[in-house]
Amino acid sequence: MADVAALAGVSSQTVSRVVNARSNVDADTRDRVLAAMEDIGYRPNSAARALKSGKFSTIGVIMFTLSSFGNMRTLDAVATAAAQAGYSITLIPVALPTQGAVAGAVNRLAEQAVDGIVIIMEAHILDRIDVTVPTGLPVVIVDSDAGERYTVVDTDQTEGARLATQHLLDLGHKTVWHIAGPESSFSAGRRTASWRATLKAADAPVPPVLEGDWNAESGYRHGVTLAADPSVTAIFASNDQMALGVMRAMHEAGRSVPADVSVVGFDDMREADAFWPPLTTVHQDFGQVGRLCIEKLLRQIDSPAAVGPGTTIVPTHLVVRASTAPPPAR
């Protein structure tokens, strides 16, 4: 820094202000300092600056599974929002959603000098009712019932499932079958509960829940069973991939979608409008989830008391395409 100052003809304090993007440096001086930095190959030492300031410009992310579409979209949104705020991401996947695994991941991140942590778990903690995070770092949790103790951001799973189910009832279907996500999933549980409540509110029969695993194969497997029952005219799958499996099963059984059976998914993945027929589904704004996570985490980092416990809900909405229609005439 002293070499840069001497070459530019300024003080070391002025070089420091340029390096730290302070506004109290005139344009000509800034240009001379930047030219001197480039001439001698000077680069700020981020590690030294972090030790001095106590901030590392790094956010840790703990994540249970990398195979889930929703989790990957959320991770992408969090990483994008963090980069826009000048932060990098350190990712720690955990093999099983247990209290010990989460605590171990938090401790590893603390050793790697992160400013805060985003936890994308989706699943219930197996060995406790809910996750408990070791104290000492700002934390935001995605998709959890922990809003009484932590800052939580989630999409409106309940409203999304209600819209999907009500859409099919409004088309004239007497009931709606449901292929749920795994029992361990918070989001799957909320979607199933809302589907059931919507049917009950309409005095419609409530069929037994068919549990899937988020993959198209489980949707296909349940779709084969449902395709064999001519009374089934409407199906709400808890994600788009399972809906895709359902539609394949219907096609193989000779049952037309939507003329014979209407199908609705959840997520609105990028390929949903490329299914045949294009899939009616519930849109989740993962980008907004990521932005809110980073916004709330950075506010905690800057002022630990600025953001308290509570859940922020991001709205969902139904995207109607060609996979739904009134039931066939009997």
Phi, psi and chi 1 to 4 in degrees:
 res  aa     phi    psi   chi1   chi2   chi3   chi4
   1 MET       -  -37.0 -170.7  176.1  -71.9      -
   2 ALA   -64.8  -38.1      -      -      -      -
   3 ASP   -64.5  -40.8  -67.3  -21.6      -      -
   4 VAL   -63.2  -44.3  171.5      -      -      -
   5 ALA   -60.8  -43.2      -      -      -      -
   6 ALA   -65.4  -42.1      -      -      -      -
   7 LEU   -67.1  -37.7 -176.0   59.5      -      -
   8 ALA   -84.9  -12.0      -      -      -      -
   9 GLY    72.4   36.6      -      -      -      -
  10 VAL  -132.4  177.2  -60.8      -      -      -
  11 SER   -84.1  162.1   67.2      -      -      -
  12 SER   -62.2  -32.6  -65.7      -      -      -
  13 GLN   -63.0  -38.4  -70.3   83.9   -6.7      -
  14 THR   -66.2  -41.7  -62.3      -      -      -
  15 VAL   -59.5  -43.0  176.2      -      -      -
  16 SER   -60.6  -41.4  177.8      -      -      -
  17 ARG   -64.6  -38.0  -73.6 -165.6  -71.4  -90.4
  18 VAL   -66.5  -46.2  172.5      -      -      -
  19 VAL   -58.5  -37.9  166.5      -      -      -
  20 ASN   -94.1   13.2  -69.8  -73.8      -      -
  21 ALA    58.4   37.4      -      -      -      -
  22 ARG   -73.4  153.2  -60.3  -72.9 -171.9  -97.1
  23 SER   -88.9  -13.2   59.8      -      -      -
  24 ASN   -89.0   47.3   56.3  -21.3      -      -
  25 VAL  -134.8  128.1 -178.4      -      -      -
  26 ASP   -71.5  160.0   66.3   72.6      -      -
  27 ALA   -61.1  -42.7      -      -      -      -
  28 ASP   -63.6  -43.6  -71.0  -18.9      -      -
  29 THR   -63.6  -43.6  -58.5      -      -      -
  30 ARG   -58.8  -44.4 -175.0 -178.9  -57.0  -81.4
  31 ASP   -62.5  -39.5  -70.8  -17.1      -      -
  32 ARG   -65.0  -41.3  -70.5 -154.2  -43.5  -84.5
  33 VAL   -65.7  -44.7  171.0      -      -      -
  34 LEU   -63.6  -38.7  -67.9  174.7      -      -
  35 ALA   -65.6  -39.7      -      -      -      -
  36 ALA   -66.2  -39.9      -      -      -      -
  37 MET   -60.4  -43.4  -70.4  170.8   60.6      -
  38 GLU   -68.4  -37.9 -176.6  175.5   -3.9      -
  39 ASP   -63.8  -41.0 -172.1   51.4      -      -
  40 ILE  -100.4    2.5   66.9  172.9      -      -
  41 GLY    73.5   31.8      -      -      -      -
  42 TYR   -77.2  133.3  171.9   80.3      -      -
  43 ARG  -129.2  133.1  -64.1  -69.4 -177.9  -87.6
  44 PRO   -59.9  141.3  -21.3   32.3      -      -
  45 ASN   -87.7   99.9 -172.3  -38.5      -      -
  46 SER   -65.6  -32.5   58.4      -      -      -
  47 ALA   -66.2  -43.4      -      -      -      -
  48 ALA   -65.0  -41.4      -      -      -      -
  49 ARG   -63.6  -37.3  -68.0  165.8   65.1 -168.2
  50 ALA   -65.2  -43.0      -      -      -      -
  51 LEU   -62.2  -36.5  -72.3  172.4      -      -
  52 LYS   -72.3  -41.6 -177.0  177.4  179.5 -179.9
  53 SER   -88.7  -20.7   67.2      -      -      -
  54 GLY    80.1    6.0      -      -      -      -
  55 LYS  -120.6  138.7  -67.6 -173.8  178.0 -179.8
  56 PHE  -112.5   -3.5  -54.3   94.6      -      -
  57 SER    55.1   35.5  -64.1      -      -      -
  58 THR  -134.9  136.2  -59.0      -      -      -
  59 ILE  -117.1  130.8  -68.7  169.7      -      -
  60 GLY   -86.6  142.9      -      -      -      -
  61 VAL  -125.3  125.3  176.6      -      -      -
  62 ILE  -106.0  131.0  -61.0  171.3      -      -
  63 MET  -142.5  135.2 -167.8  166.2  170.7      -
  64 PHE   -77.3  -50.4  162.9   49.1      -      -
  65 THR  -134.3  139.3  176.0      -      -      -
  66 LEU   -96.3   -1.3  -63.0  174.6      -      -
  67 SER   -90.9  -18.5   61.4      -      -      -
  68 SER   -74.8  131.9  162.1      -      -      -
  69 PHE   -58.6  -47.2  170.3   81.2      -      -
  70 GLY   -61.3  -42.9      -      -      -      -
  71 ASN   -63.1  -42.5  -80.7    1.2      -      -
  72 MET   -67.1  -39.5  -72.2  -54.8  -61.4      -
  73 ARG   -65.3  -38.3  -73.9  -65.6  -54.6  -83.7
  74 THR   -66.1  -43.9  -57.8      -      -      -
  75 LEU   -60.5  -43.6  174.6   61.9      -      -
  76 ASP   -60.4  -42.8  177.9   66.7      -      -
  77 ALA   -66.8  -41.0      -      -      -      -
  78 VAL   -65.1  -44.5  166.6      -      -      -
  79 ALA   -64.2  -39.8      -      -      -      -
  80 THR   -65.0  -45.9  -61.5      -      -      -
  81 ALA   -64.6  -38.4      -      -      -      -
  82 ALA   -65.0  -43.8      -      -      -      -
  83 ALA   -62.0  -39.3      -      -      -      -
  84 GLN   -65.3  -25.9  -69.6  171.3  -14.7      -
  85 ALA   -91.6    2.9      -      -      -      -
  86 GLY    86.9   19.9      -      -      -      -
  87 TYR  -113.4  148.0  -77.8   73.4      -      -
  88 SER   -99.7  169.5   59.8      -      -      -
  89 ILE  -118.4  135.7  -70.2  -69.3      -      -
  90 THR  -115.0  118.3  -63.3      -      -      -
  91 LEU  -101.3  130.3  174.2   64.4      -      -
  92 ILE  -121.5  101.8  -57.0  -71.5      -      -
  93 PRO   -75.9  145.6   -8.4   24.5      -      -
  94 VAL  -115.2  138.6  -63.9      -      -      -
  95 ALA   -70.8  -38.5      -      -      -      -
  96 LEU  -133.2  143.6  -70.1  172.2      -      -
  97 PRO   -80.1   74.5   30.1  -33.9      -      -
  98 THR  -115.9  159.6   64.6      -      -      -
  99 GLN   -60.5  -41.8  179.7   61.3   37.0      -
 100 GLY   -63.2  -40.1      -      -      -      -
 101 ALA   -66.3  -41.0      -      -      -      -
 102 VAL   -66.3  -45.7  172.5      -      -      -
 103 ALA   -61.4  -41.3      -      -      -      -
 104 GLY   -63.5  -40.5      -      -      -      -
 105 ALA   -65.8  -40.8      -      -      -      -
 106 VAL   -61.2  -44.0  170.4      -      -      -
 107 ASN   -64.5  -39.6  -69.4  -27.4      -      -
 108 ARG   -63.1  -41.5  -74.4  174.7   61.3 -168.6
 109 LEU   -66.4  -38.2  -73.5  170.4      -      -
 110 ALA   -61.9  -37.8      -      -      -      -
 111 GLU   -67.8  -26.2  -67.6  171.9   -0.9      -
 112 GLN   -90.9   10.2  -64.4 -179.3   38.4      -
 113 ALA    62.6   68.7      -      -      -      -
 114 VAL  -107.9  157.0  -61.1      -      -      -
 115 ASP   -87.3  -23.7  -61.3  -54.9      -      -
 116 GLY  -169.7  173.8      -      -      -      -
 117 ILE  -134.7  136.4  -64.0  174.8      -      -
 118 VAL  -108.9  129.6  174.3      -      -      -
 119 ILE  -111.3  120.1  -59.7  177.8      -      -
 120 ILE  -112.6   92.4  -53.0  171.0      -      -
 121 MET  -100.8  -44.3  -71.8  -57.3  -68.0      -
 122 GLU    68.1  -37.5 -178.9 -151.4  -15.5      -
 123 ALA  -100.9  153.8      -      -      -      -
 124 HIS   -62.8  144.0  -64.2  -87.5      -      -
 125 ILE   -68.8  128.7  -64.7  -60.3      -      -
 126 LEU   -67.1  -36.3  -63.2  177.9      -      -
 127 ASP  -105.9   11.5   51.4   -1.5      -      -
 128 ARG  -148.6  167.0  -65.5  179.0   68.5   96.4
 129 ILE   -65.6  -39.6  -65.0  175.2      -      -
 130 ASP  -154.7  169.3 -157.4   -6.0      -      -
 131 VAL   -74.3  141.7   63.0      -      -      -
 132 THR  -119.7  124.1  -60.9      -      -      -
 133 VAL  -101.2  130.7  179.3      -      -      -
 134 PRO   -55.2  140.9  -25.6   33.8      -      -
 135 THR   -77.1  165.8   58.3      -      -      -
 136 GLY   118.9  -16.1      -      -      -      -
 137 LEU  -133.1  143.4  -77.5  169.8      -      -
 138 PRO   -60.5  140.5  -22.6   34.0      -      -
 139 VAL  -137.8  137.9  171.7      -      -      -
 140 VAL  -126.6  135.6  172.1      -      -      -
 141 ILE  -113.8  136.9  -58.7  177.7      -      -
 142 VAL  -103.4  132.6 -179.8      -      -      -
 143 ASP    62.1   73.9 -167.1    5.0      -      -
 144 SER  -156.4  161.4  170.5      -      -      -
 145 ASP   -97.4   20.1  -74.9  -13.5      -      -
 146 ALA   -92.6   21.9      -      -      -      -
 147 GLY   -63.2  -20.0      -      -      -      -
 148 GLU   -73.1  -20.8  -67.8 -177.3   -1.5      -
 149 ARG  -117.5  -23.1  -68.5  173.1  -65.3  142.1
 150 TYR  -133.9  168.8  -58.2  105.7      -      -
 151 THR   -81.4  121.8  -58.5      -      -      -
 152 VAL  -123.9  139.0  174.9      -      -      -
 153 VAL  -122.8  132.5  177.1      -      -      -
 154 ASP  -150.8  158.3 -165.0    9.1      -      -
 155 THR   -85.8  162.4   52.3      -      -      -
 156 ASP   -80.7   80.6 -162.1  -20.6      -      -
 157 GLN   -61.6  -40.0  -45.5  -74.1  -15.1      -
 158 THR   -63.8  -48.5  -61.5      -      -      -
 159 GLU   -67.3  -38.0  176.9   65.0    2.0      -
 160 GLY   -60.8  -45.6      -      -      -      -
 161 ALA   -67.3  -36.2      -      -      -      -
 162 ARG   -63.1  -44.8 -173.6 -164.3   70.8   78.2
 163 LEU   -61.1  -41.9  -70.1  170.0      -      -
 164 ALA   -63.4  -47.2      -      -      -      -
 165 THR   -68.3  -44.4  -52.7      -      -      -
 166 GLN   -65.2  -35.8 -168.5   63.2   50.9      -
 167 HIS   -56.7  -44.9  169.0   65.6      -      -
 168 LEU   -69.5  -38.4  -68.0  165.4      -      -
 169 LEU   -65.8  -40.0  -67.1  174.5      -      -
 170 ASP   -65.2  -26.8  -70.9  -15.4      -      -
 171 LEU   -73.2  -12.5  -72.9  171.1      -      -
 172 GLY   111.4    3.6      -      -      -      -
 173 HIS   -72.0  138.4  -63.7  -84.5      -      -
 174 LYS   -71.6  -31.5  -67.3 -178.3  178.8  179.6
 175 THR  -154.3  175.0 -168.4      -      -      -
 176 VAL  -133.0  124.2  177.6      -      -      -
 177 TRP   -81.2  152.4  -72.5   74.0      -      -
 178 HIS  -130.8  126.9 -179.2   48.5      -      -
 179 ILE  -103.2  110.0  -59.5  176.9      -      -
 180 ALA   -88.5  164.9      -      -      -      -
 181 GLY   -80.5 -177.7      -      -      -      -
 182 PRO   -58.3  146.3  -19.6   30.1      -      -
 183 GLU   -60.4  -26.5 -174.0  178.8    1.6      -
 184 SER   -75.3  -11.1   61.4      -      -      -
 185 SER   -88.3  130.1  167.1      -      -      -
 186 PHE   -60.0  -49.5  -82.1  113.9      -      -
 187 SER   -64.4  -40.7   56.5      -      -      -
 188 ALA   -62.1  -40.9      -      -      -      -
 189 GLY   -63.3  -41.1      -      -      -      -
 190 ARG   -68.6  -38.7  -75.1 -169.9  -73.4  -92.0
 191 ARG   -64.1  -43.1  -66.2  171.2 -161.5  177.9
 192 THR   -64.5  -44.8  -62.6      -      -      -
 193 ALA   -61.4  -39.7      -      -      -      -
 194 SER   -70.5  -40.5 -178.4      -      -      -
 195 TRP   -56.2  -47.7  158.7   80.3      -      -
 196 ARG   -64.1  -44.7 -176.7  179.8  -69.9  110.2
 197 ALA   -64.4  -35.9      -      -      -      -
 198 THR   -67.7  -41.4  -55.9      -      -      -
 199 LEU   -63.7  -44.2  -69.4  180.0      -      -
 200 LYS   -63.8  -40.1  -71.7 -177.6  175.7  179.4
 201 ALA   -63.0  -27.4      -      -      -      -
 202 ALA   -94.8    5.9      -      -      -      -
 203 ASP    55.3   35.5  -69.1  -34.6      -      -
 204 ALA   -96.9  149.6      -      -      -      -
 205 PRO   -58.4  145.2  -20.1   31.3      -      -
 206 VAL  -109.2  103.2 -179.4      -      -      -
 207 PRO   -68.7  162.8  -14.3   29.0      -      -
 208 PRO   -65.0  145.1   20.3  -31.4      -      -
 209 VAL   -75.3  136.8  174.6      -      -      -
 210 LEU  -106.8  117.8  -55.4  174.3      -      -
 211 GLU   -89.9  125.9 -175.8  177.4  -31.2      -
 212 GLY  -109.3 -169.0      -      -      -      -
 213 ASP  -130.0   23.1   60.7    5.8      -      -
 214 TRP    80.3  -13.8  -62.4  132.3      -      -
 215 ASN   -92.5  153.7  -67.4  -46.4      -      -
 216 ALA   -59.4  -32.5      -      -      -      -
 217 GLU   -61.6  -40.2  179.8   57.2   34.7      -
 218 SER   -70.2  -35.0   65.1      -      -      -
 219 GLY   -63.6  -40.7      -      -      -      -
 220 TYR   -63.8  -44.0  173.2   77.5      -      -
 221 ARG   -60.5  -47.8 -175.7  174.7   65.0 -107.8
 222 HIS   -70.3  -32.0  -71.3  -53.9      -      -
 223 GLY   -62.9  -36.8      -      -      -      -
 224 VAL   -60.2  -43.4  168.3      -      -      -
 225 THR   -65.0  -45.8  -59.0      -      -      -
 226 LEU   -68.6  -34.2  -65.5  173.9      -      -
 227 ALA   -63.8  -26.5      -      -      -      -
 228 ALA   -78.8   -7.5      -      -      -      -
 229 ASP  -106.9  107.9 -176.1  -12.2      -      -
 230 PRO   -66.1  -15.2   21.1  -31.1      -      -
 231 SER   -78.2  -13.8   70.2      -      -      -
 232 VAL   -79.6  117.0  174.5      -      -      -
 233 THR  -123.3   -8.7   64.8      -      -      -
 234 ALA  -147.8  133.2      -      -      -      -
 235 ILE  -134.8  130.4  -59.2  168.5      -      -
 236 PHE  -110.3  110.6  164.5   41.3      -      -
 237 ALA   -93.2  142.7      -      -      -      -
 238 SER   -75.5   -6.9 -162.1      -      -      -
 239 ASN  -154.7  168.3   76.9  -21.5      -      -
 240 ASP   -68.1  -35.0  -68.7  -12.2      -      -
 241 GLN   -64.7  -41.1  -70.6  160.5  -51.7      -
 242 MET   -68.1  -35.0  -67.4 -167.3  -63.6      -
 243 ALA   -61.6  -37.6      -      -      -      -
 244 LEU   -61.7  -42.7  177.8   61.4      -      -
 245 GLY   -62.2  -39.2      -      -      -      -
 246 VAL   -60.8  -46.3  168.7      -      -      -
 247 MET   -64.9  -35.6  -68.1 -159.9  -67.8      -
 248 ARG   -63.1  -44.2  173.9 -168.1  163.6 -161.8
 249 ALA   -61.8  -41.6      -      -      -      -
 250 MET   -64.0  -42.4  -66.2  -61.3  158.1      -
 251 HIS   -61.1  -45.1  174.3   74.0      -      -
 252 GLU   -65.9  -29.6  -68.9 -178.9   -3.4      -
 253 ALA   -85.2   -2.1      -      -      -      -
 254 GLY    79.8   18.0      -      -      -      -
 255 ARG  -103.1  123.2  -60.5 -165.2   68.8 -172.5
 256 SER   -79.4  138.2  172.1      -      -      -
 257 VAL  -109.0  118.1  176.2      -      -      -
 258 PRO  -104.8    5.5   38.9  -36.9      -      -
 259 ALA   -59.3  -39.7      -      -      -      -
 260 ASP  -100.4  -39.9  -62.1  -39.4      -      -
 261 VAL  -137.9  129.1 -179.6      -      -      -
 262 SER   -93.2  142.9  -71.4      -      -      -
 263 VAL  -131.7  132.3  178.8      -      -      -
 264 VAL  -123.6  139.3  177.6      -      -      -
 265 GLY  -109.3 -163.0      -      -      -      -
 266 PHE  -153.0  130.7 -156.9  110.4      -      -
 267 ASP   128.2  -41.3  -79.1  -21.9      -      -
 268 ASP    59.9   56.0 -165.1   21.4      -      -
 269 MET   -63.0  158.1   58.7 -166.5  -62.2      -
 270 ARG   -56.1  -31.1  -71.3 -171.3 -179.3   95.5
 271 GLU   -86.5   -0.4  -60.8   81.5    4.0      -
 272 ALA   -59.3  -35.7      -      -      -      -
 273 ASP   -81.5   -3.1   63.1   -5.8      -      -
 274 ALA   -98.9   -5.9      -      -      -      -
 275 PHE   -62.8  162.1  -69.4    4.5      -      -
 276 TRP  -124.4  115.9 -171.8 -106.3      -      -
 277 PRO   -72.1  161.9   29.4  -36.3      -      -
 278 PRO   -53.1  137.5  -28.1   37.0      -      -
 279 LEU   -87.3  127.6 -178.7   65.7      -      -
 280 THR   -72.2  130.6  -65.2      -      -      -
 281 THR  -156.5  170.3 -175.1      -      -      -
 282 VAL   -98.3  125.2  175.6      -      -      -
 283 HIS   -86.6  130.3  178.2   80.2      -      -
 284 GLN  -110.8  134.9  -62.8 -164.3   84.0      -
 285 ASP   -92.6   82.7 -168.8  -17.1      -      -
 286 PHE   -65.4  -32.7  -66.5  105.4      -      -
 287 GLY   -59.5  -43.1      -      -      -      -
 288 GLN   -67.0  -36.7  179.6   67.8   -5.0      -
 289 VAL   -59.3  -47.3  171.0      -      -      -
 290 GLY   -62.1  -44.1      -      -      -      -
 291 ARG   -62.2  -42.7  -72.7 -171.4  -68.4  -86.4
 292 LEU   -67.3  -38.7  -75.9  170.1      -      -
 293 CYS   -58.1  -50.4  -77.4      -      -      -
 294 ILE   -68.9  -40.0  -63.4  -56.4      -      -
 295 GLU   -58.7  -47.6  174.3 -171.8  -53.8      -
 296 LYS   -69.8  -36.4  -68.9  178.3  178.8  -64.0
 297 LEU   -66.9  -43.2 -169.4   63.8      -      -
 298 LEU   -65.7  -34.1  -65.0 -174.9      -      -
 299 ARG   -65.3  -38.3  -73.7  175.7   60.3 -164.2
 300 GLN   -65.4  -40.4  -74.2 -172.0   46.6      -
 301 ILE   -62.4  -43.6  -68.1  169.1      -      -
 302 ASP   -72.4  -35.0  -69.0  -21.7      -      -
 303 SER  -150.1   97.4  176.8      -      -      -
 304 PRO   -51.5  -28.3  -27.8   35.8      -      -
 305 ALA   -90.3    0.0      -      -      -      -
 306 ALA   -72.6  -30.9      -      -      -      -
 307 VAL  -127.4  117.0 -179.0      -      -      -
 308 GLY   -98.5 -171.9      -      -      -      -
 309 PRO   -63.0  157.6  -19.4   31.6      -      -
 310 GLY   144.6  159.8      -      -      -      -
 311 THR  -112.2  127.9  -61.2      -      -      -
 312 THR  -102.3  125.0  -61.1      -      -      -
 313 ILE  -103.5  128.5  -63.5  -64.6      -      -
 314 VAL   -95.8  125.5  176.8      -      -      -
 315 PRO   -61.8  151.7  -21.4   33.3      -      -
 316 THR  -116.1  160.1   51.6      -      -      -
 317 HIS  -147.4  155.5   65.6  -90.9      -      -
 318 LEU   -84.7  133.3 -175.0   69.5      -      -
 319 VAL  -110.1  108.9  179.8      -      -      -
 320 VAL   -88.0  122.3  178.5      -      -      -
 321 ARG  -123.8 -145.6  -62.0 -167.2  178.7  101.1
 322 ALA   -99.8    7.6      -      -      -      -
 323 SER   -90.9    4.2   67.5      -      -      -
 324 THR  -128.8  145.4   52.6      -      -      -
 325 ALA  -163.7  167.4      -      -      -      -
 326 PRO   -57.3  156.1  -25.0   35.2      -      -
 327 PRO   -67.5  158.1   24.7  -33.4      -      -
 328 PRO   -66.0  147.7   22.8  -32.6      -      -
 329 ALA   -67.3  137.7      -      -      -      -
 330 ARG  -100.3      -  -61.6  -64.6 -174.0 -173.5
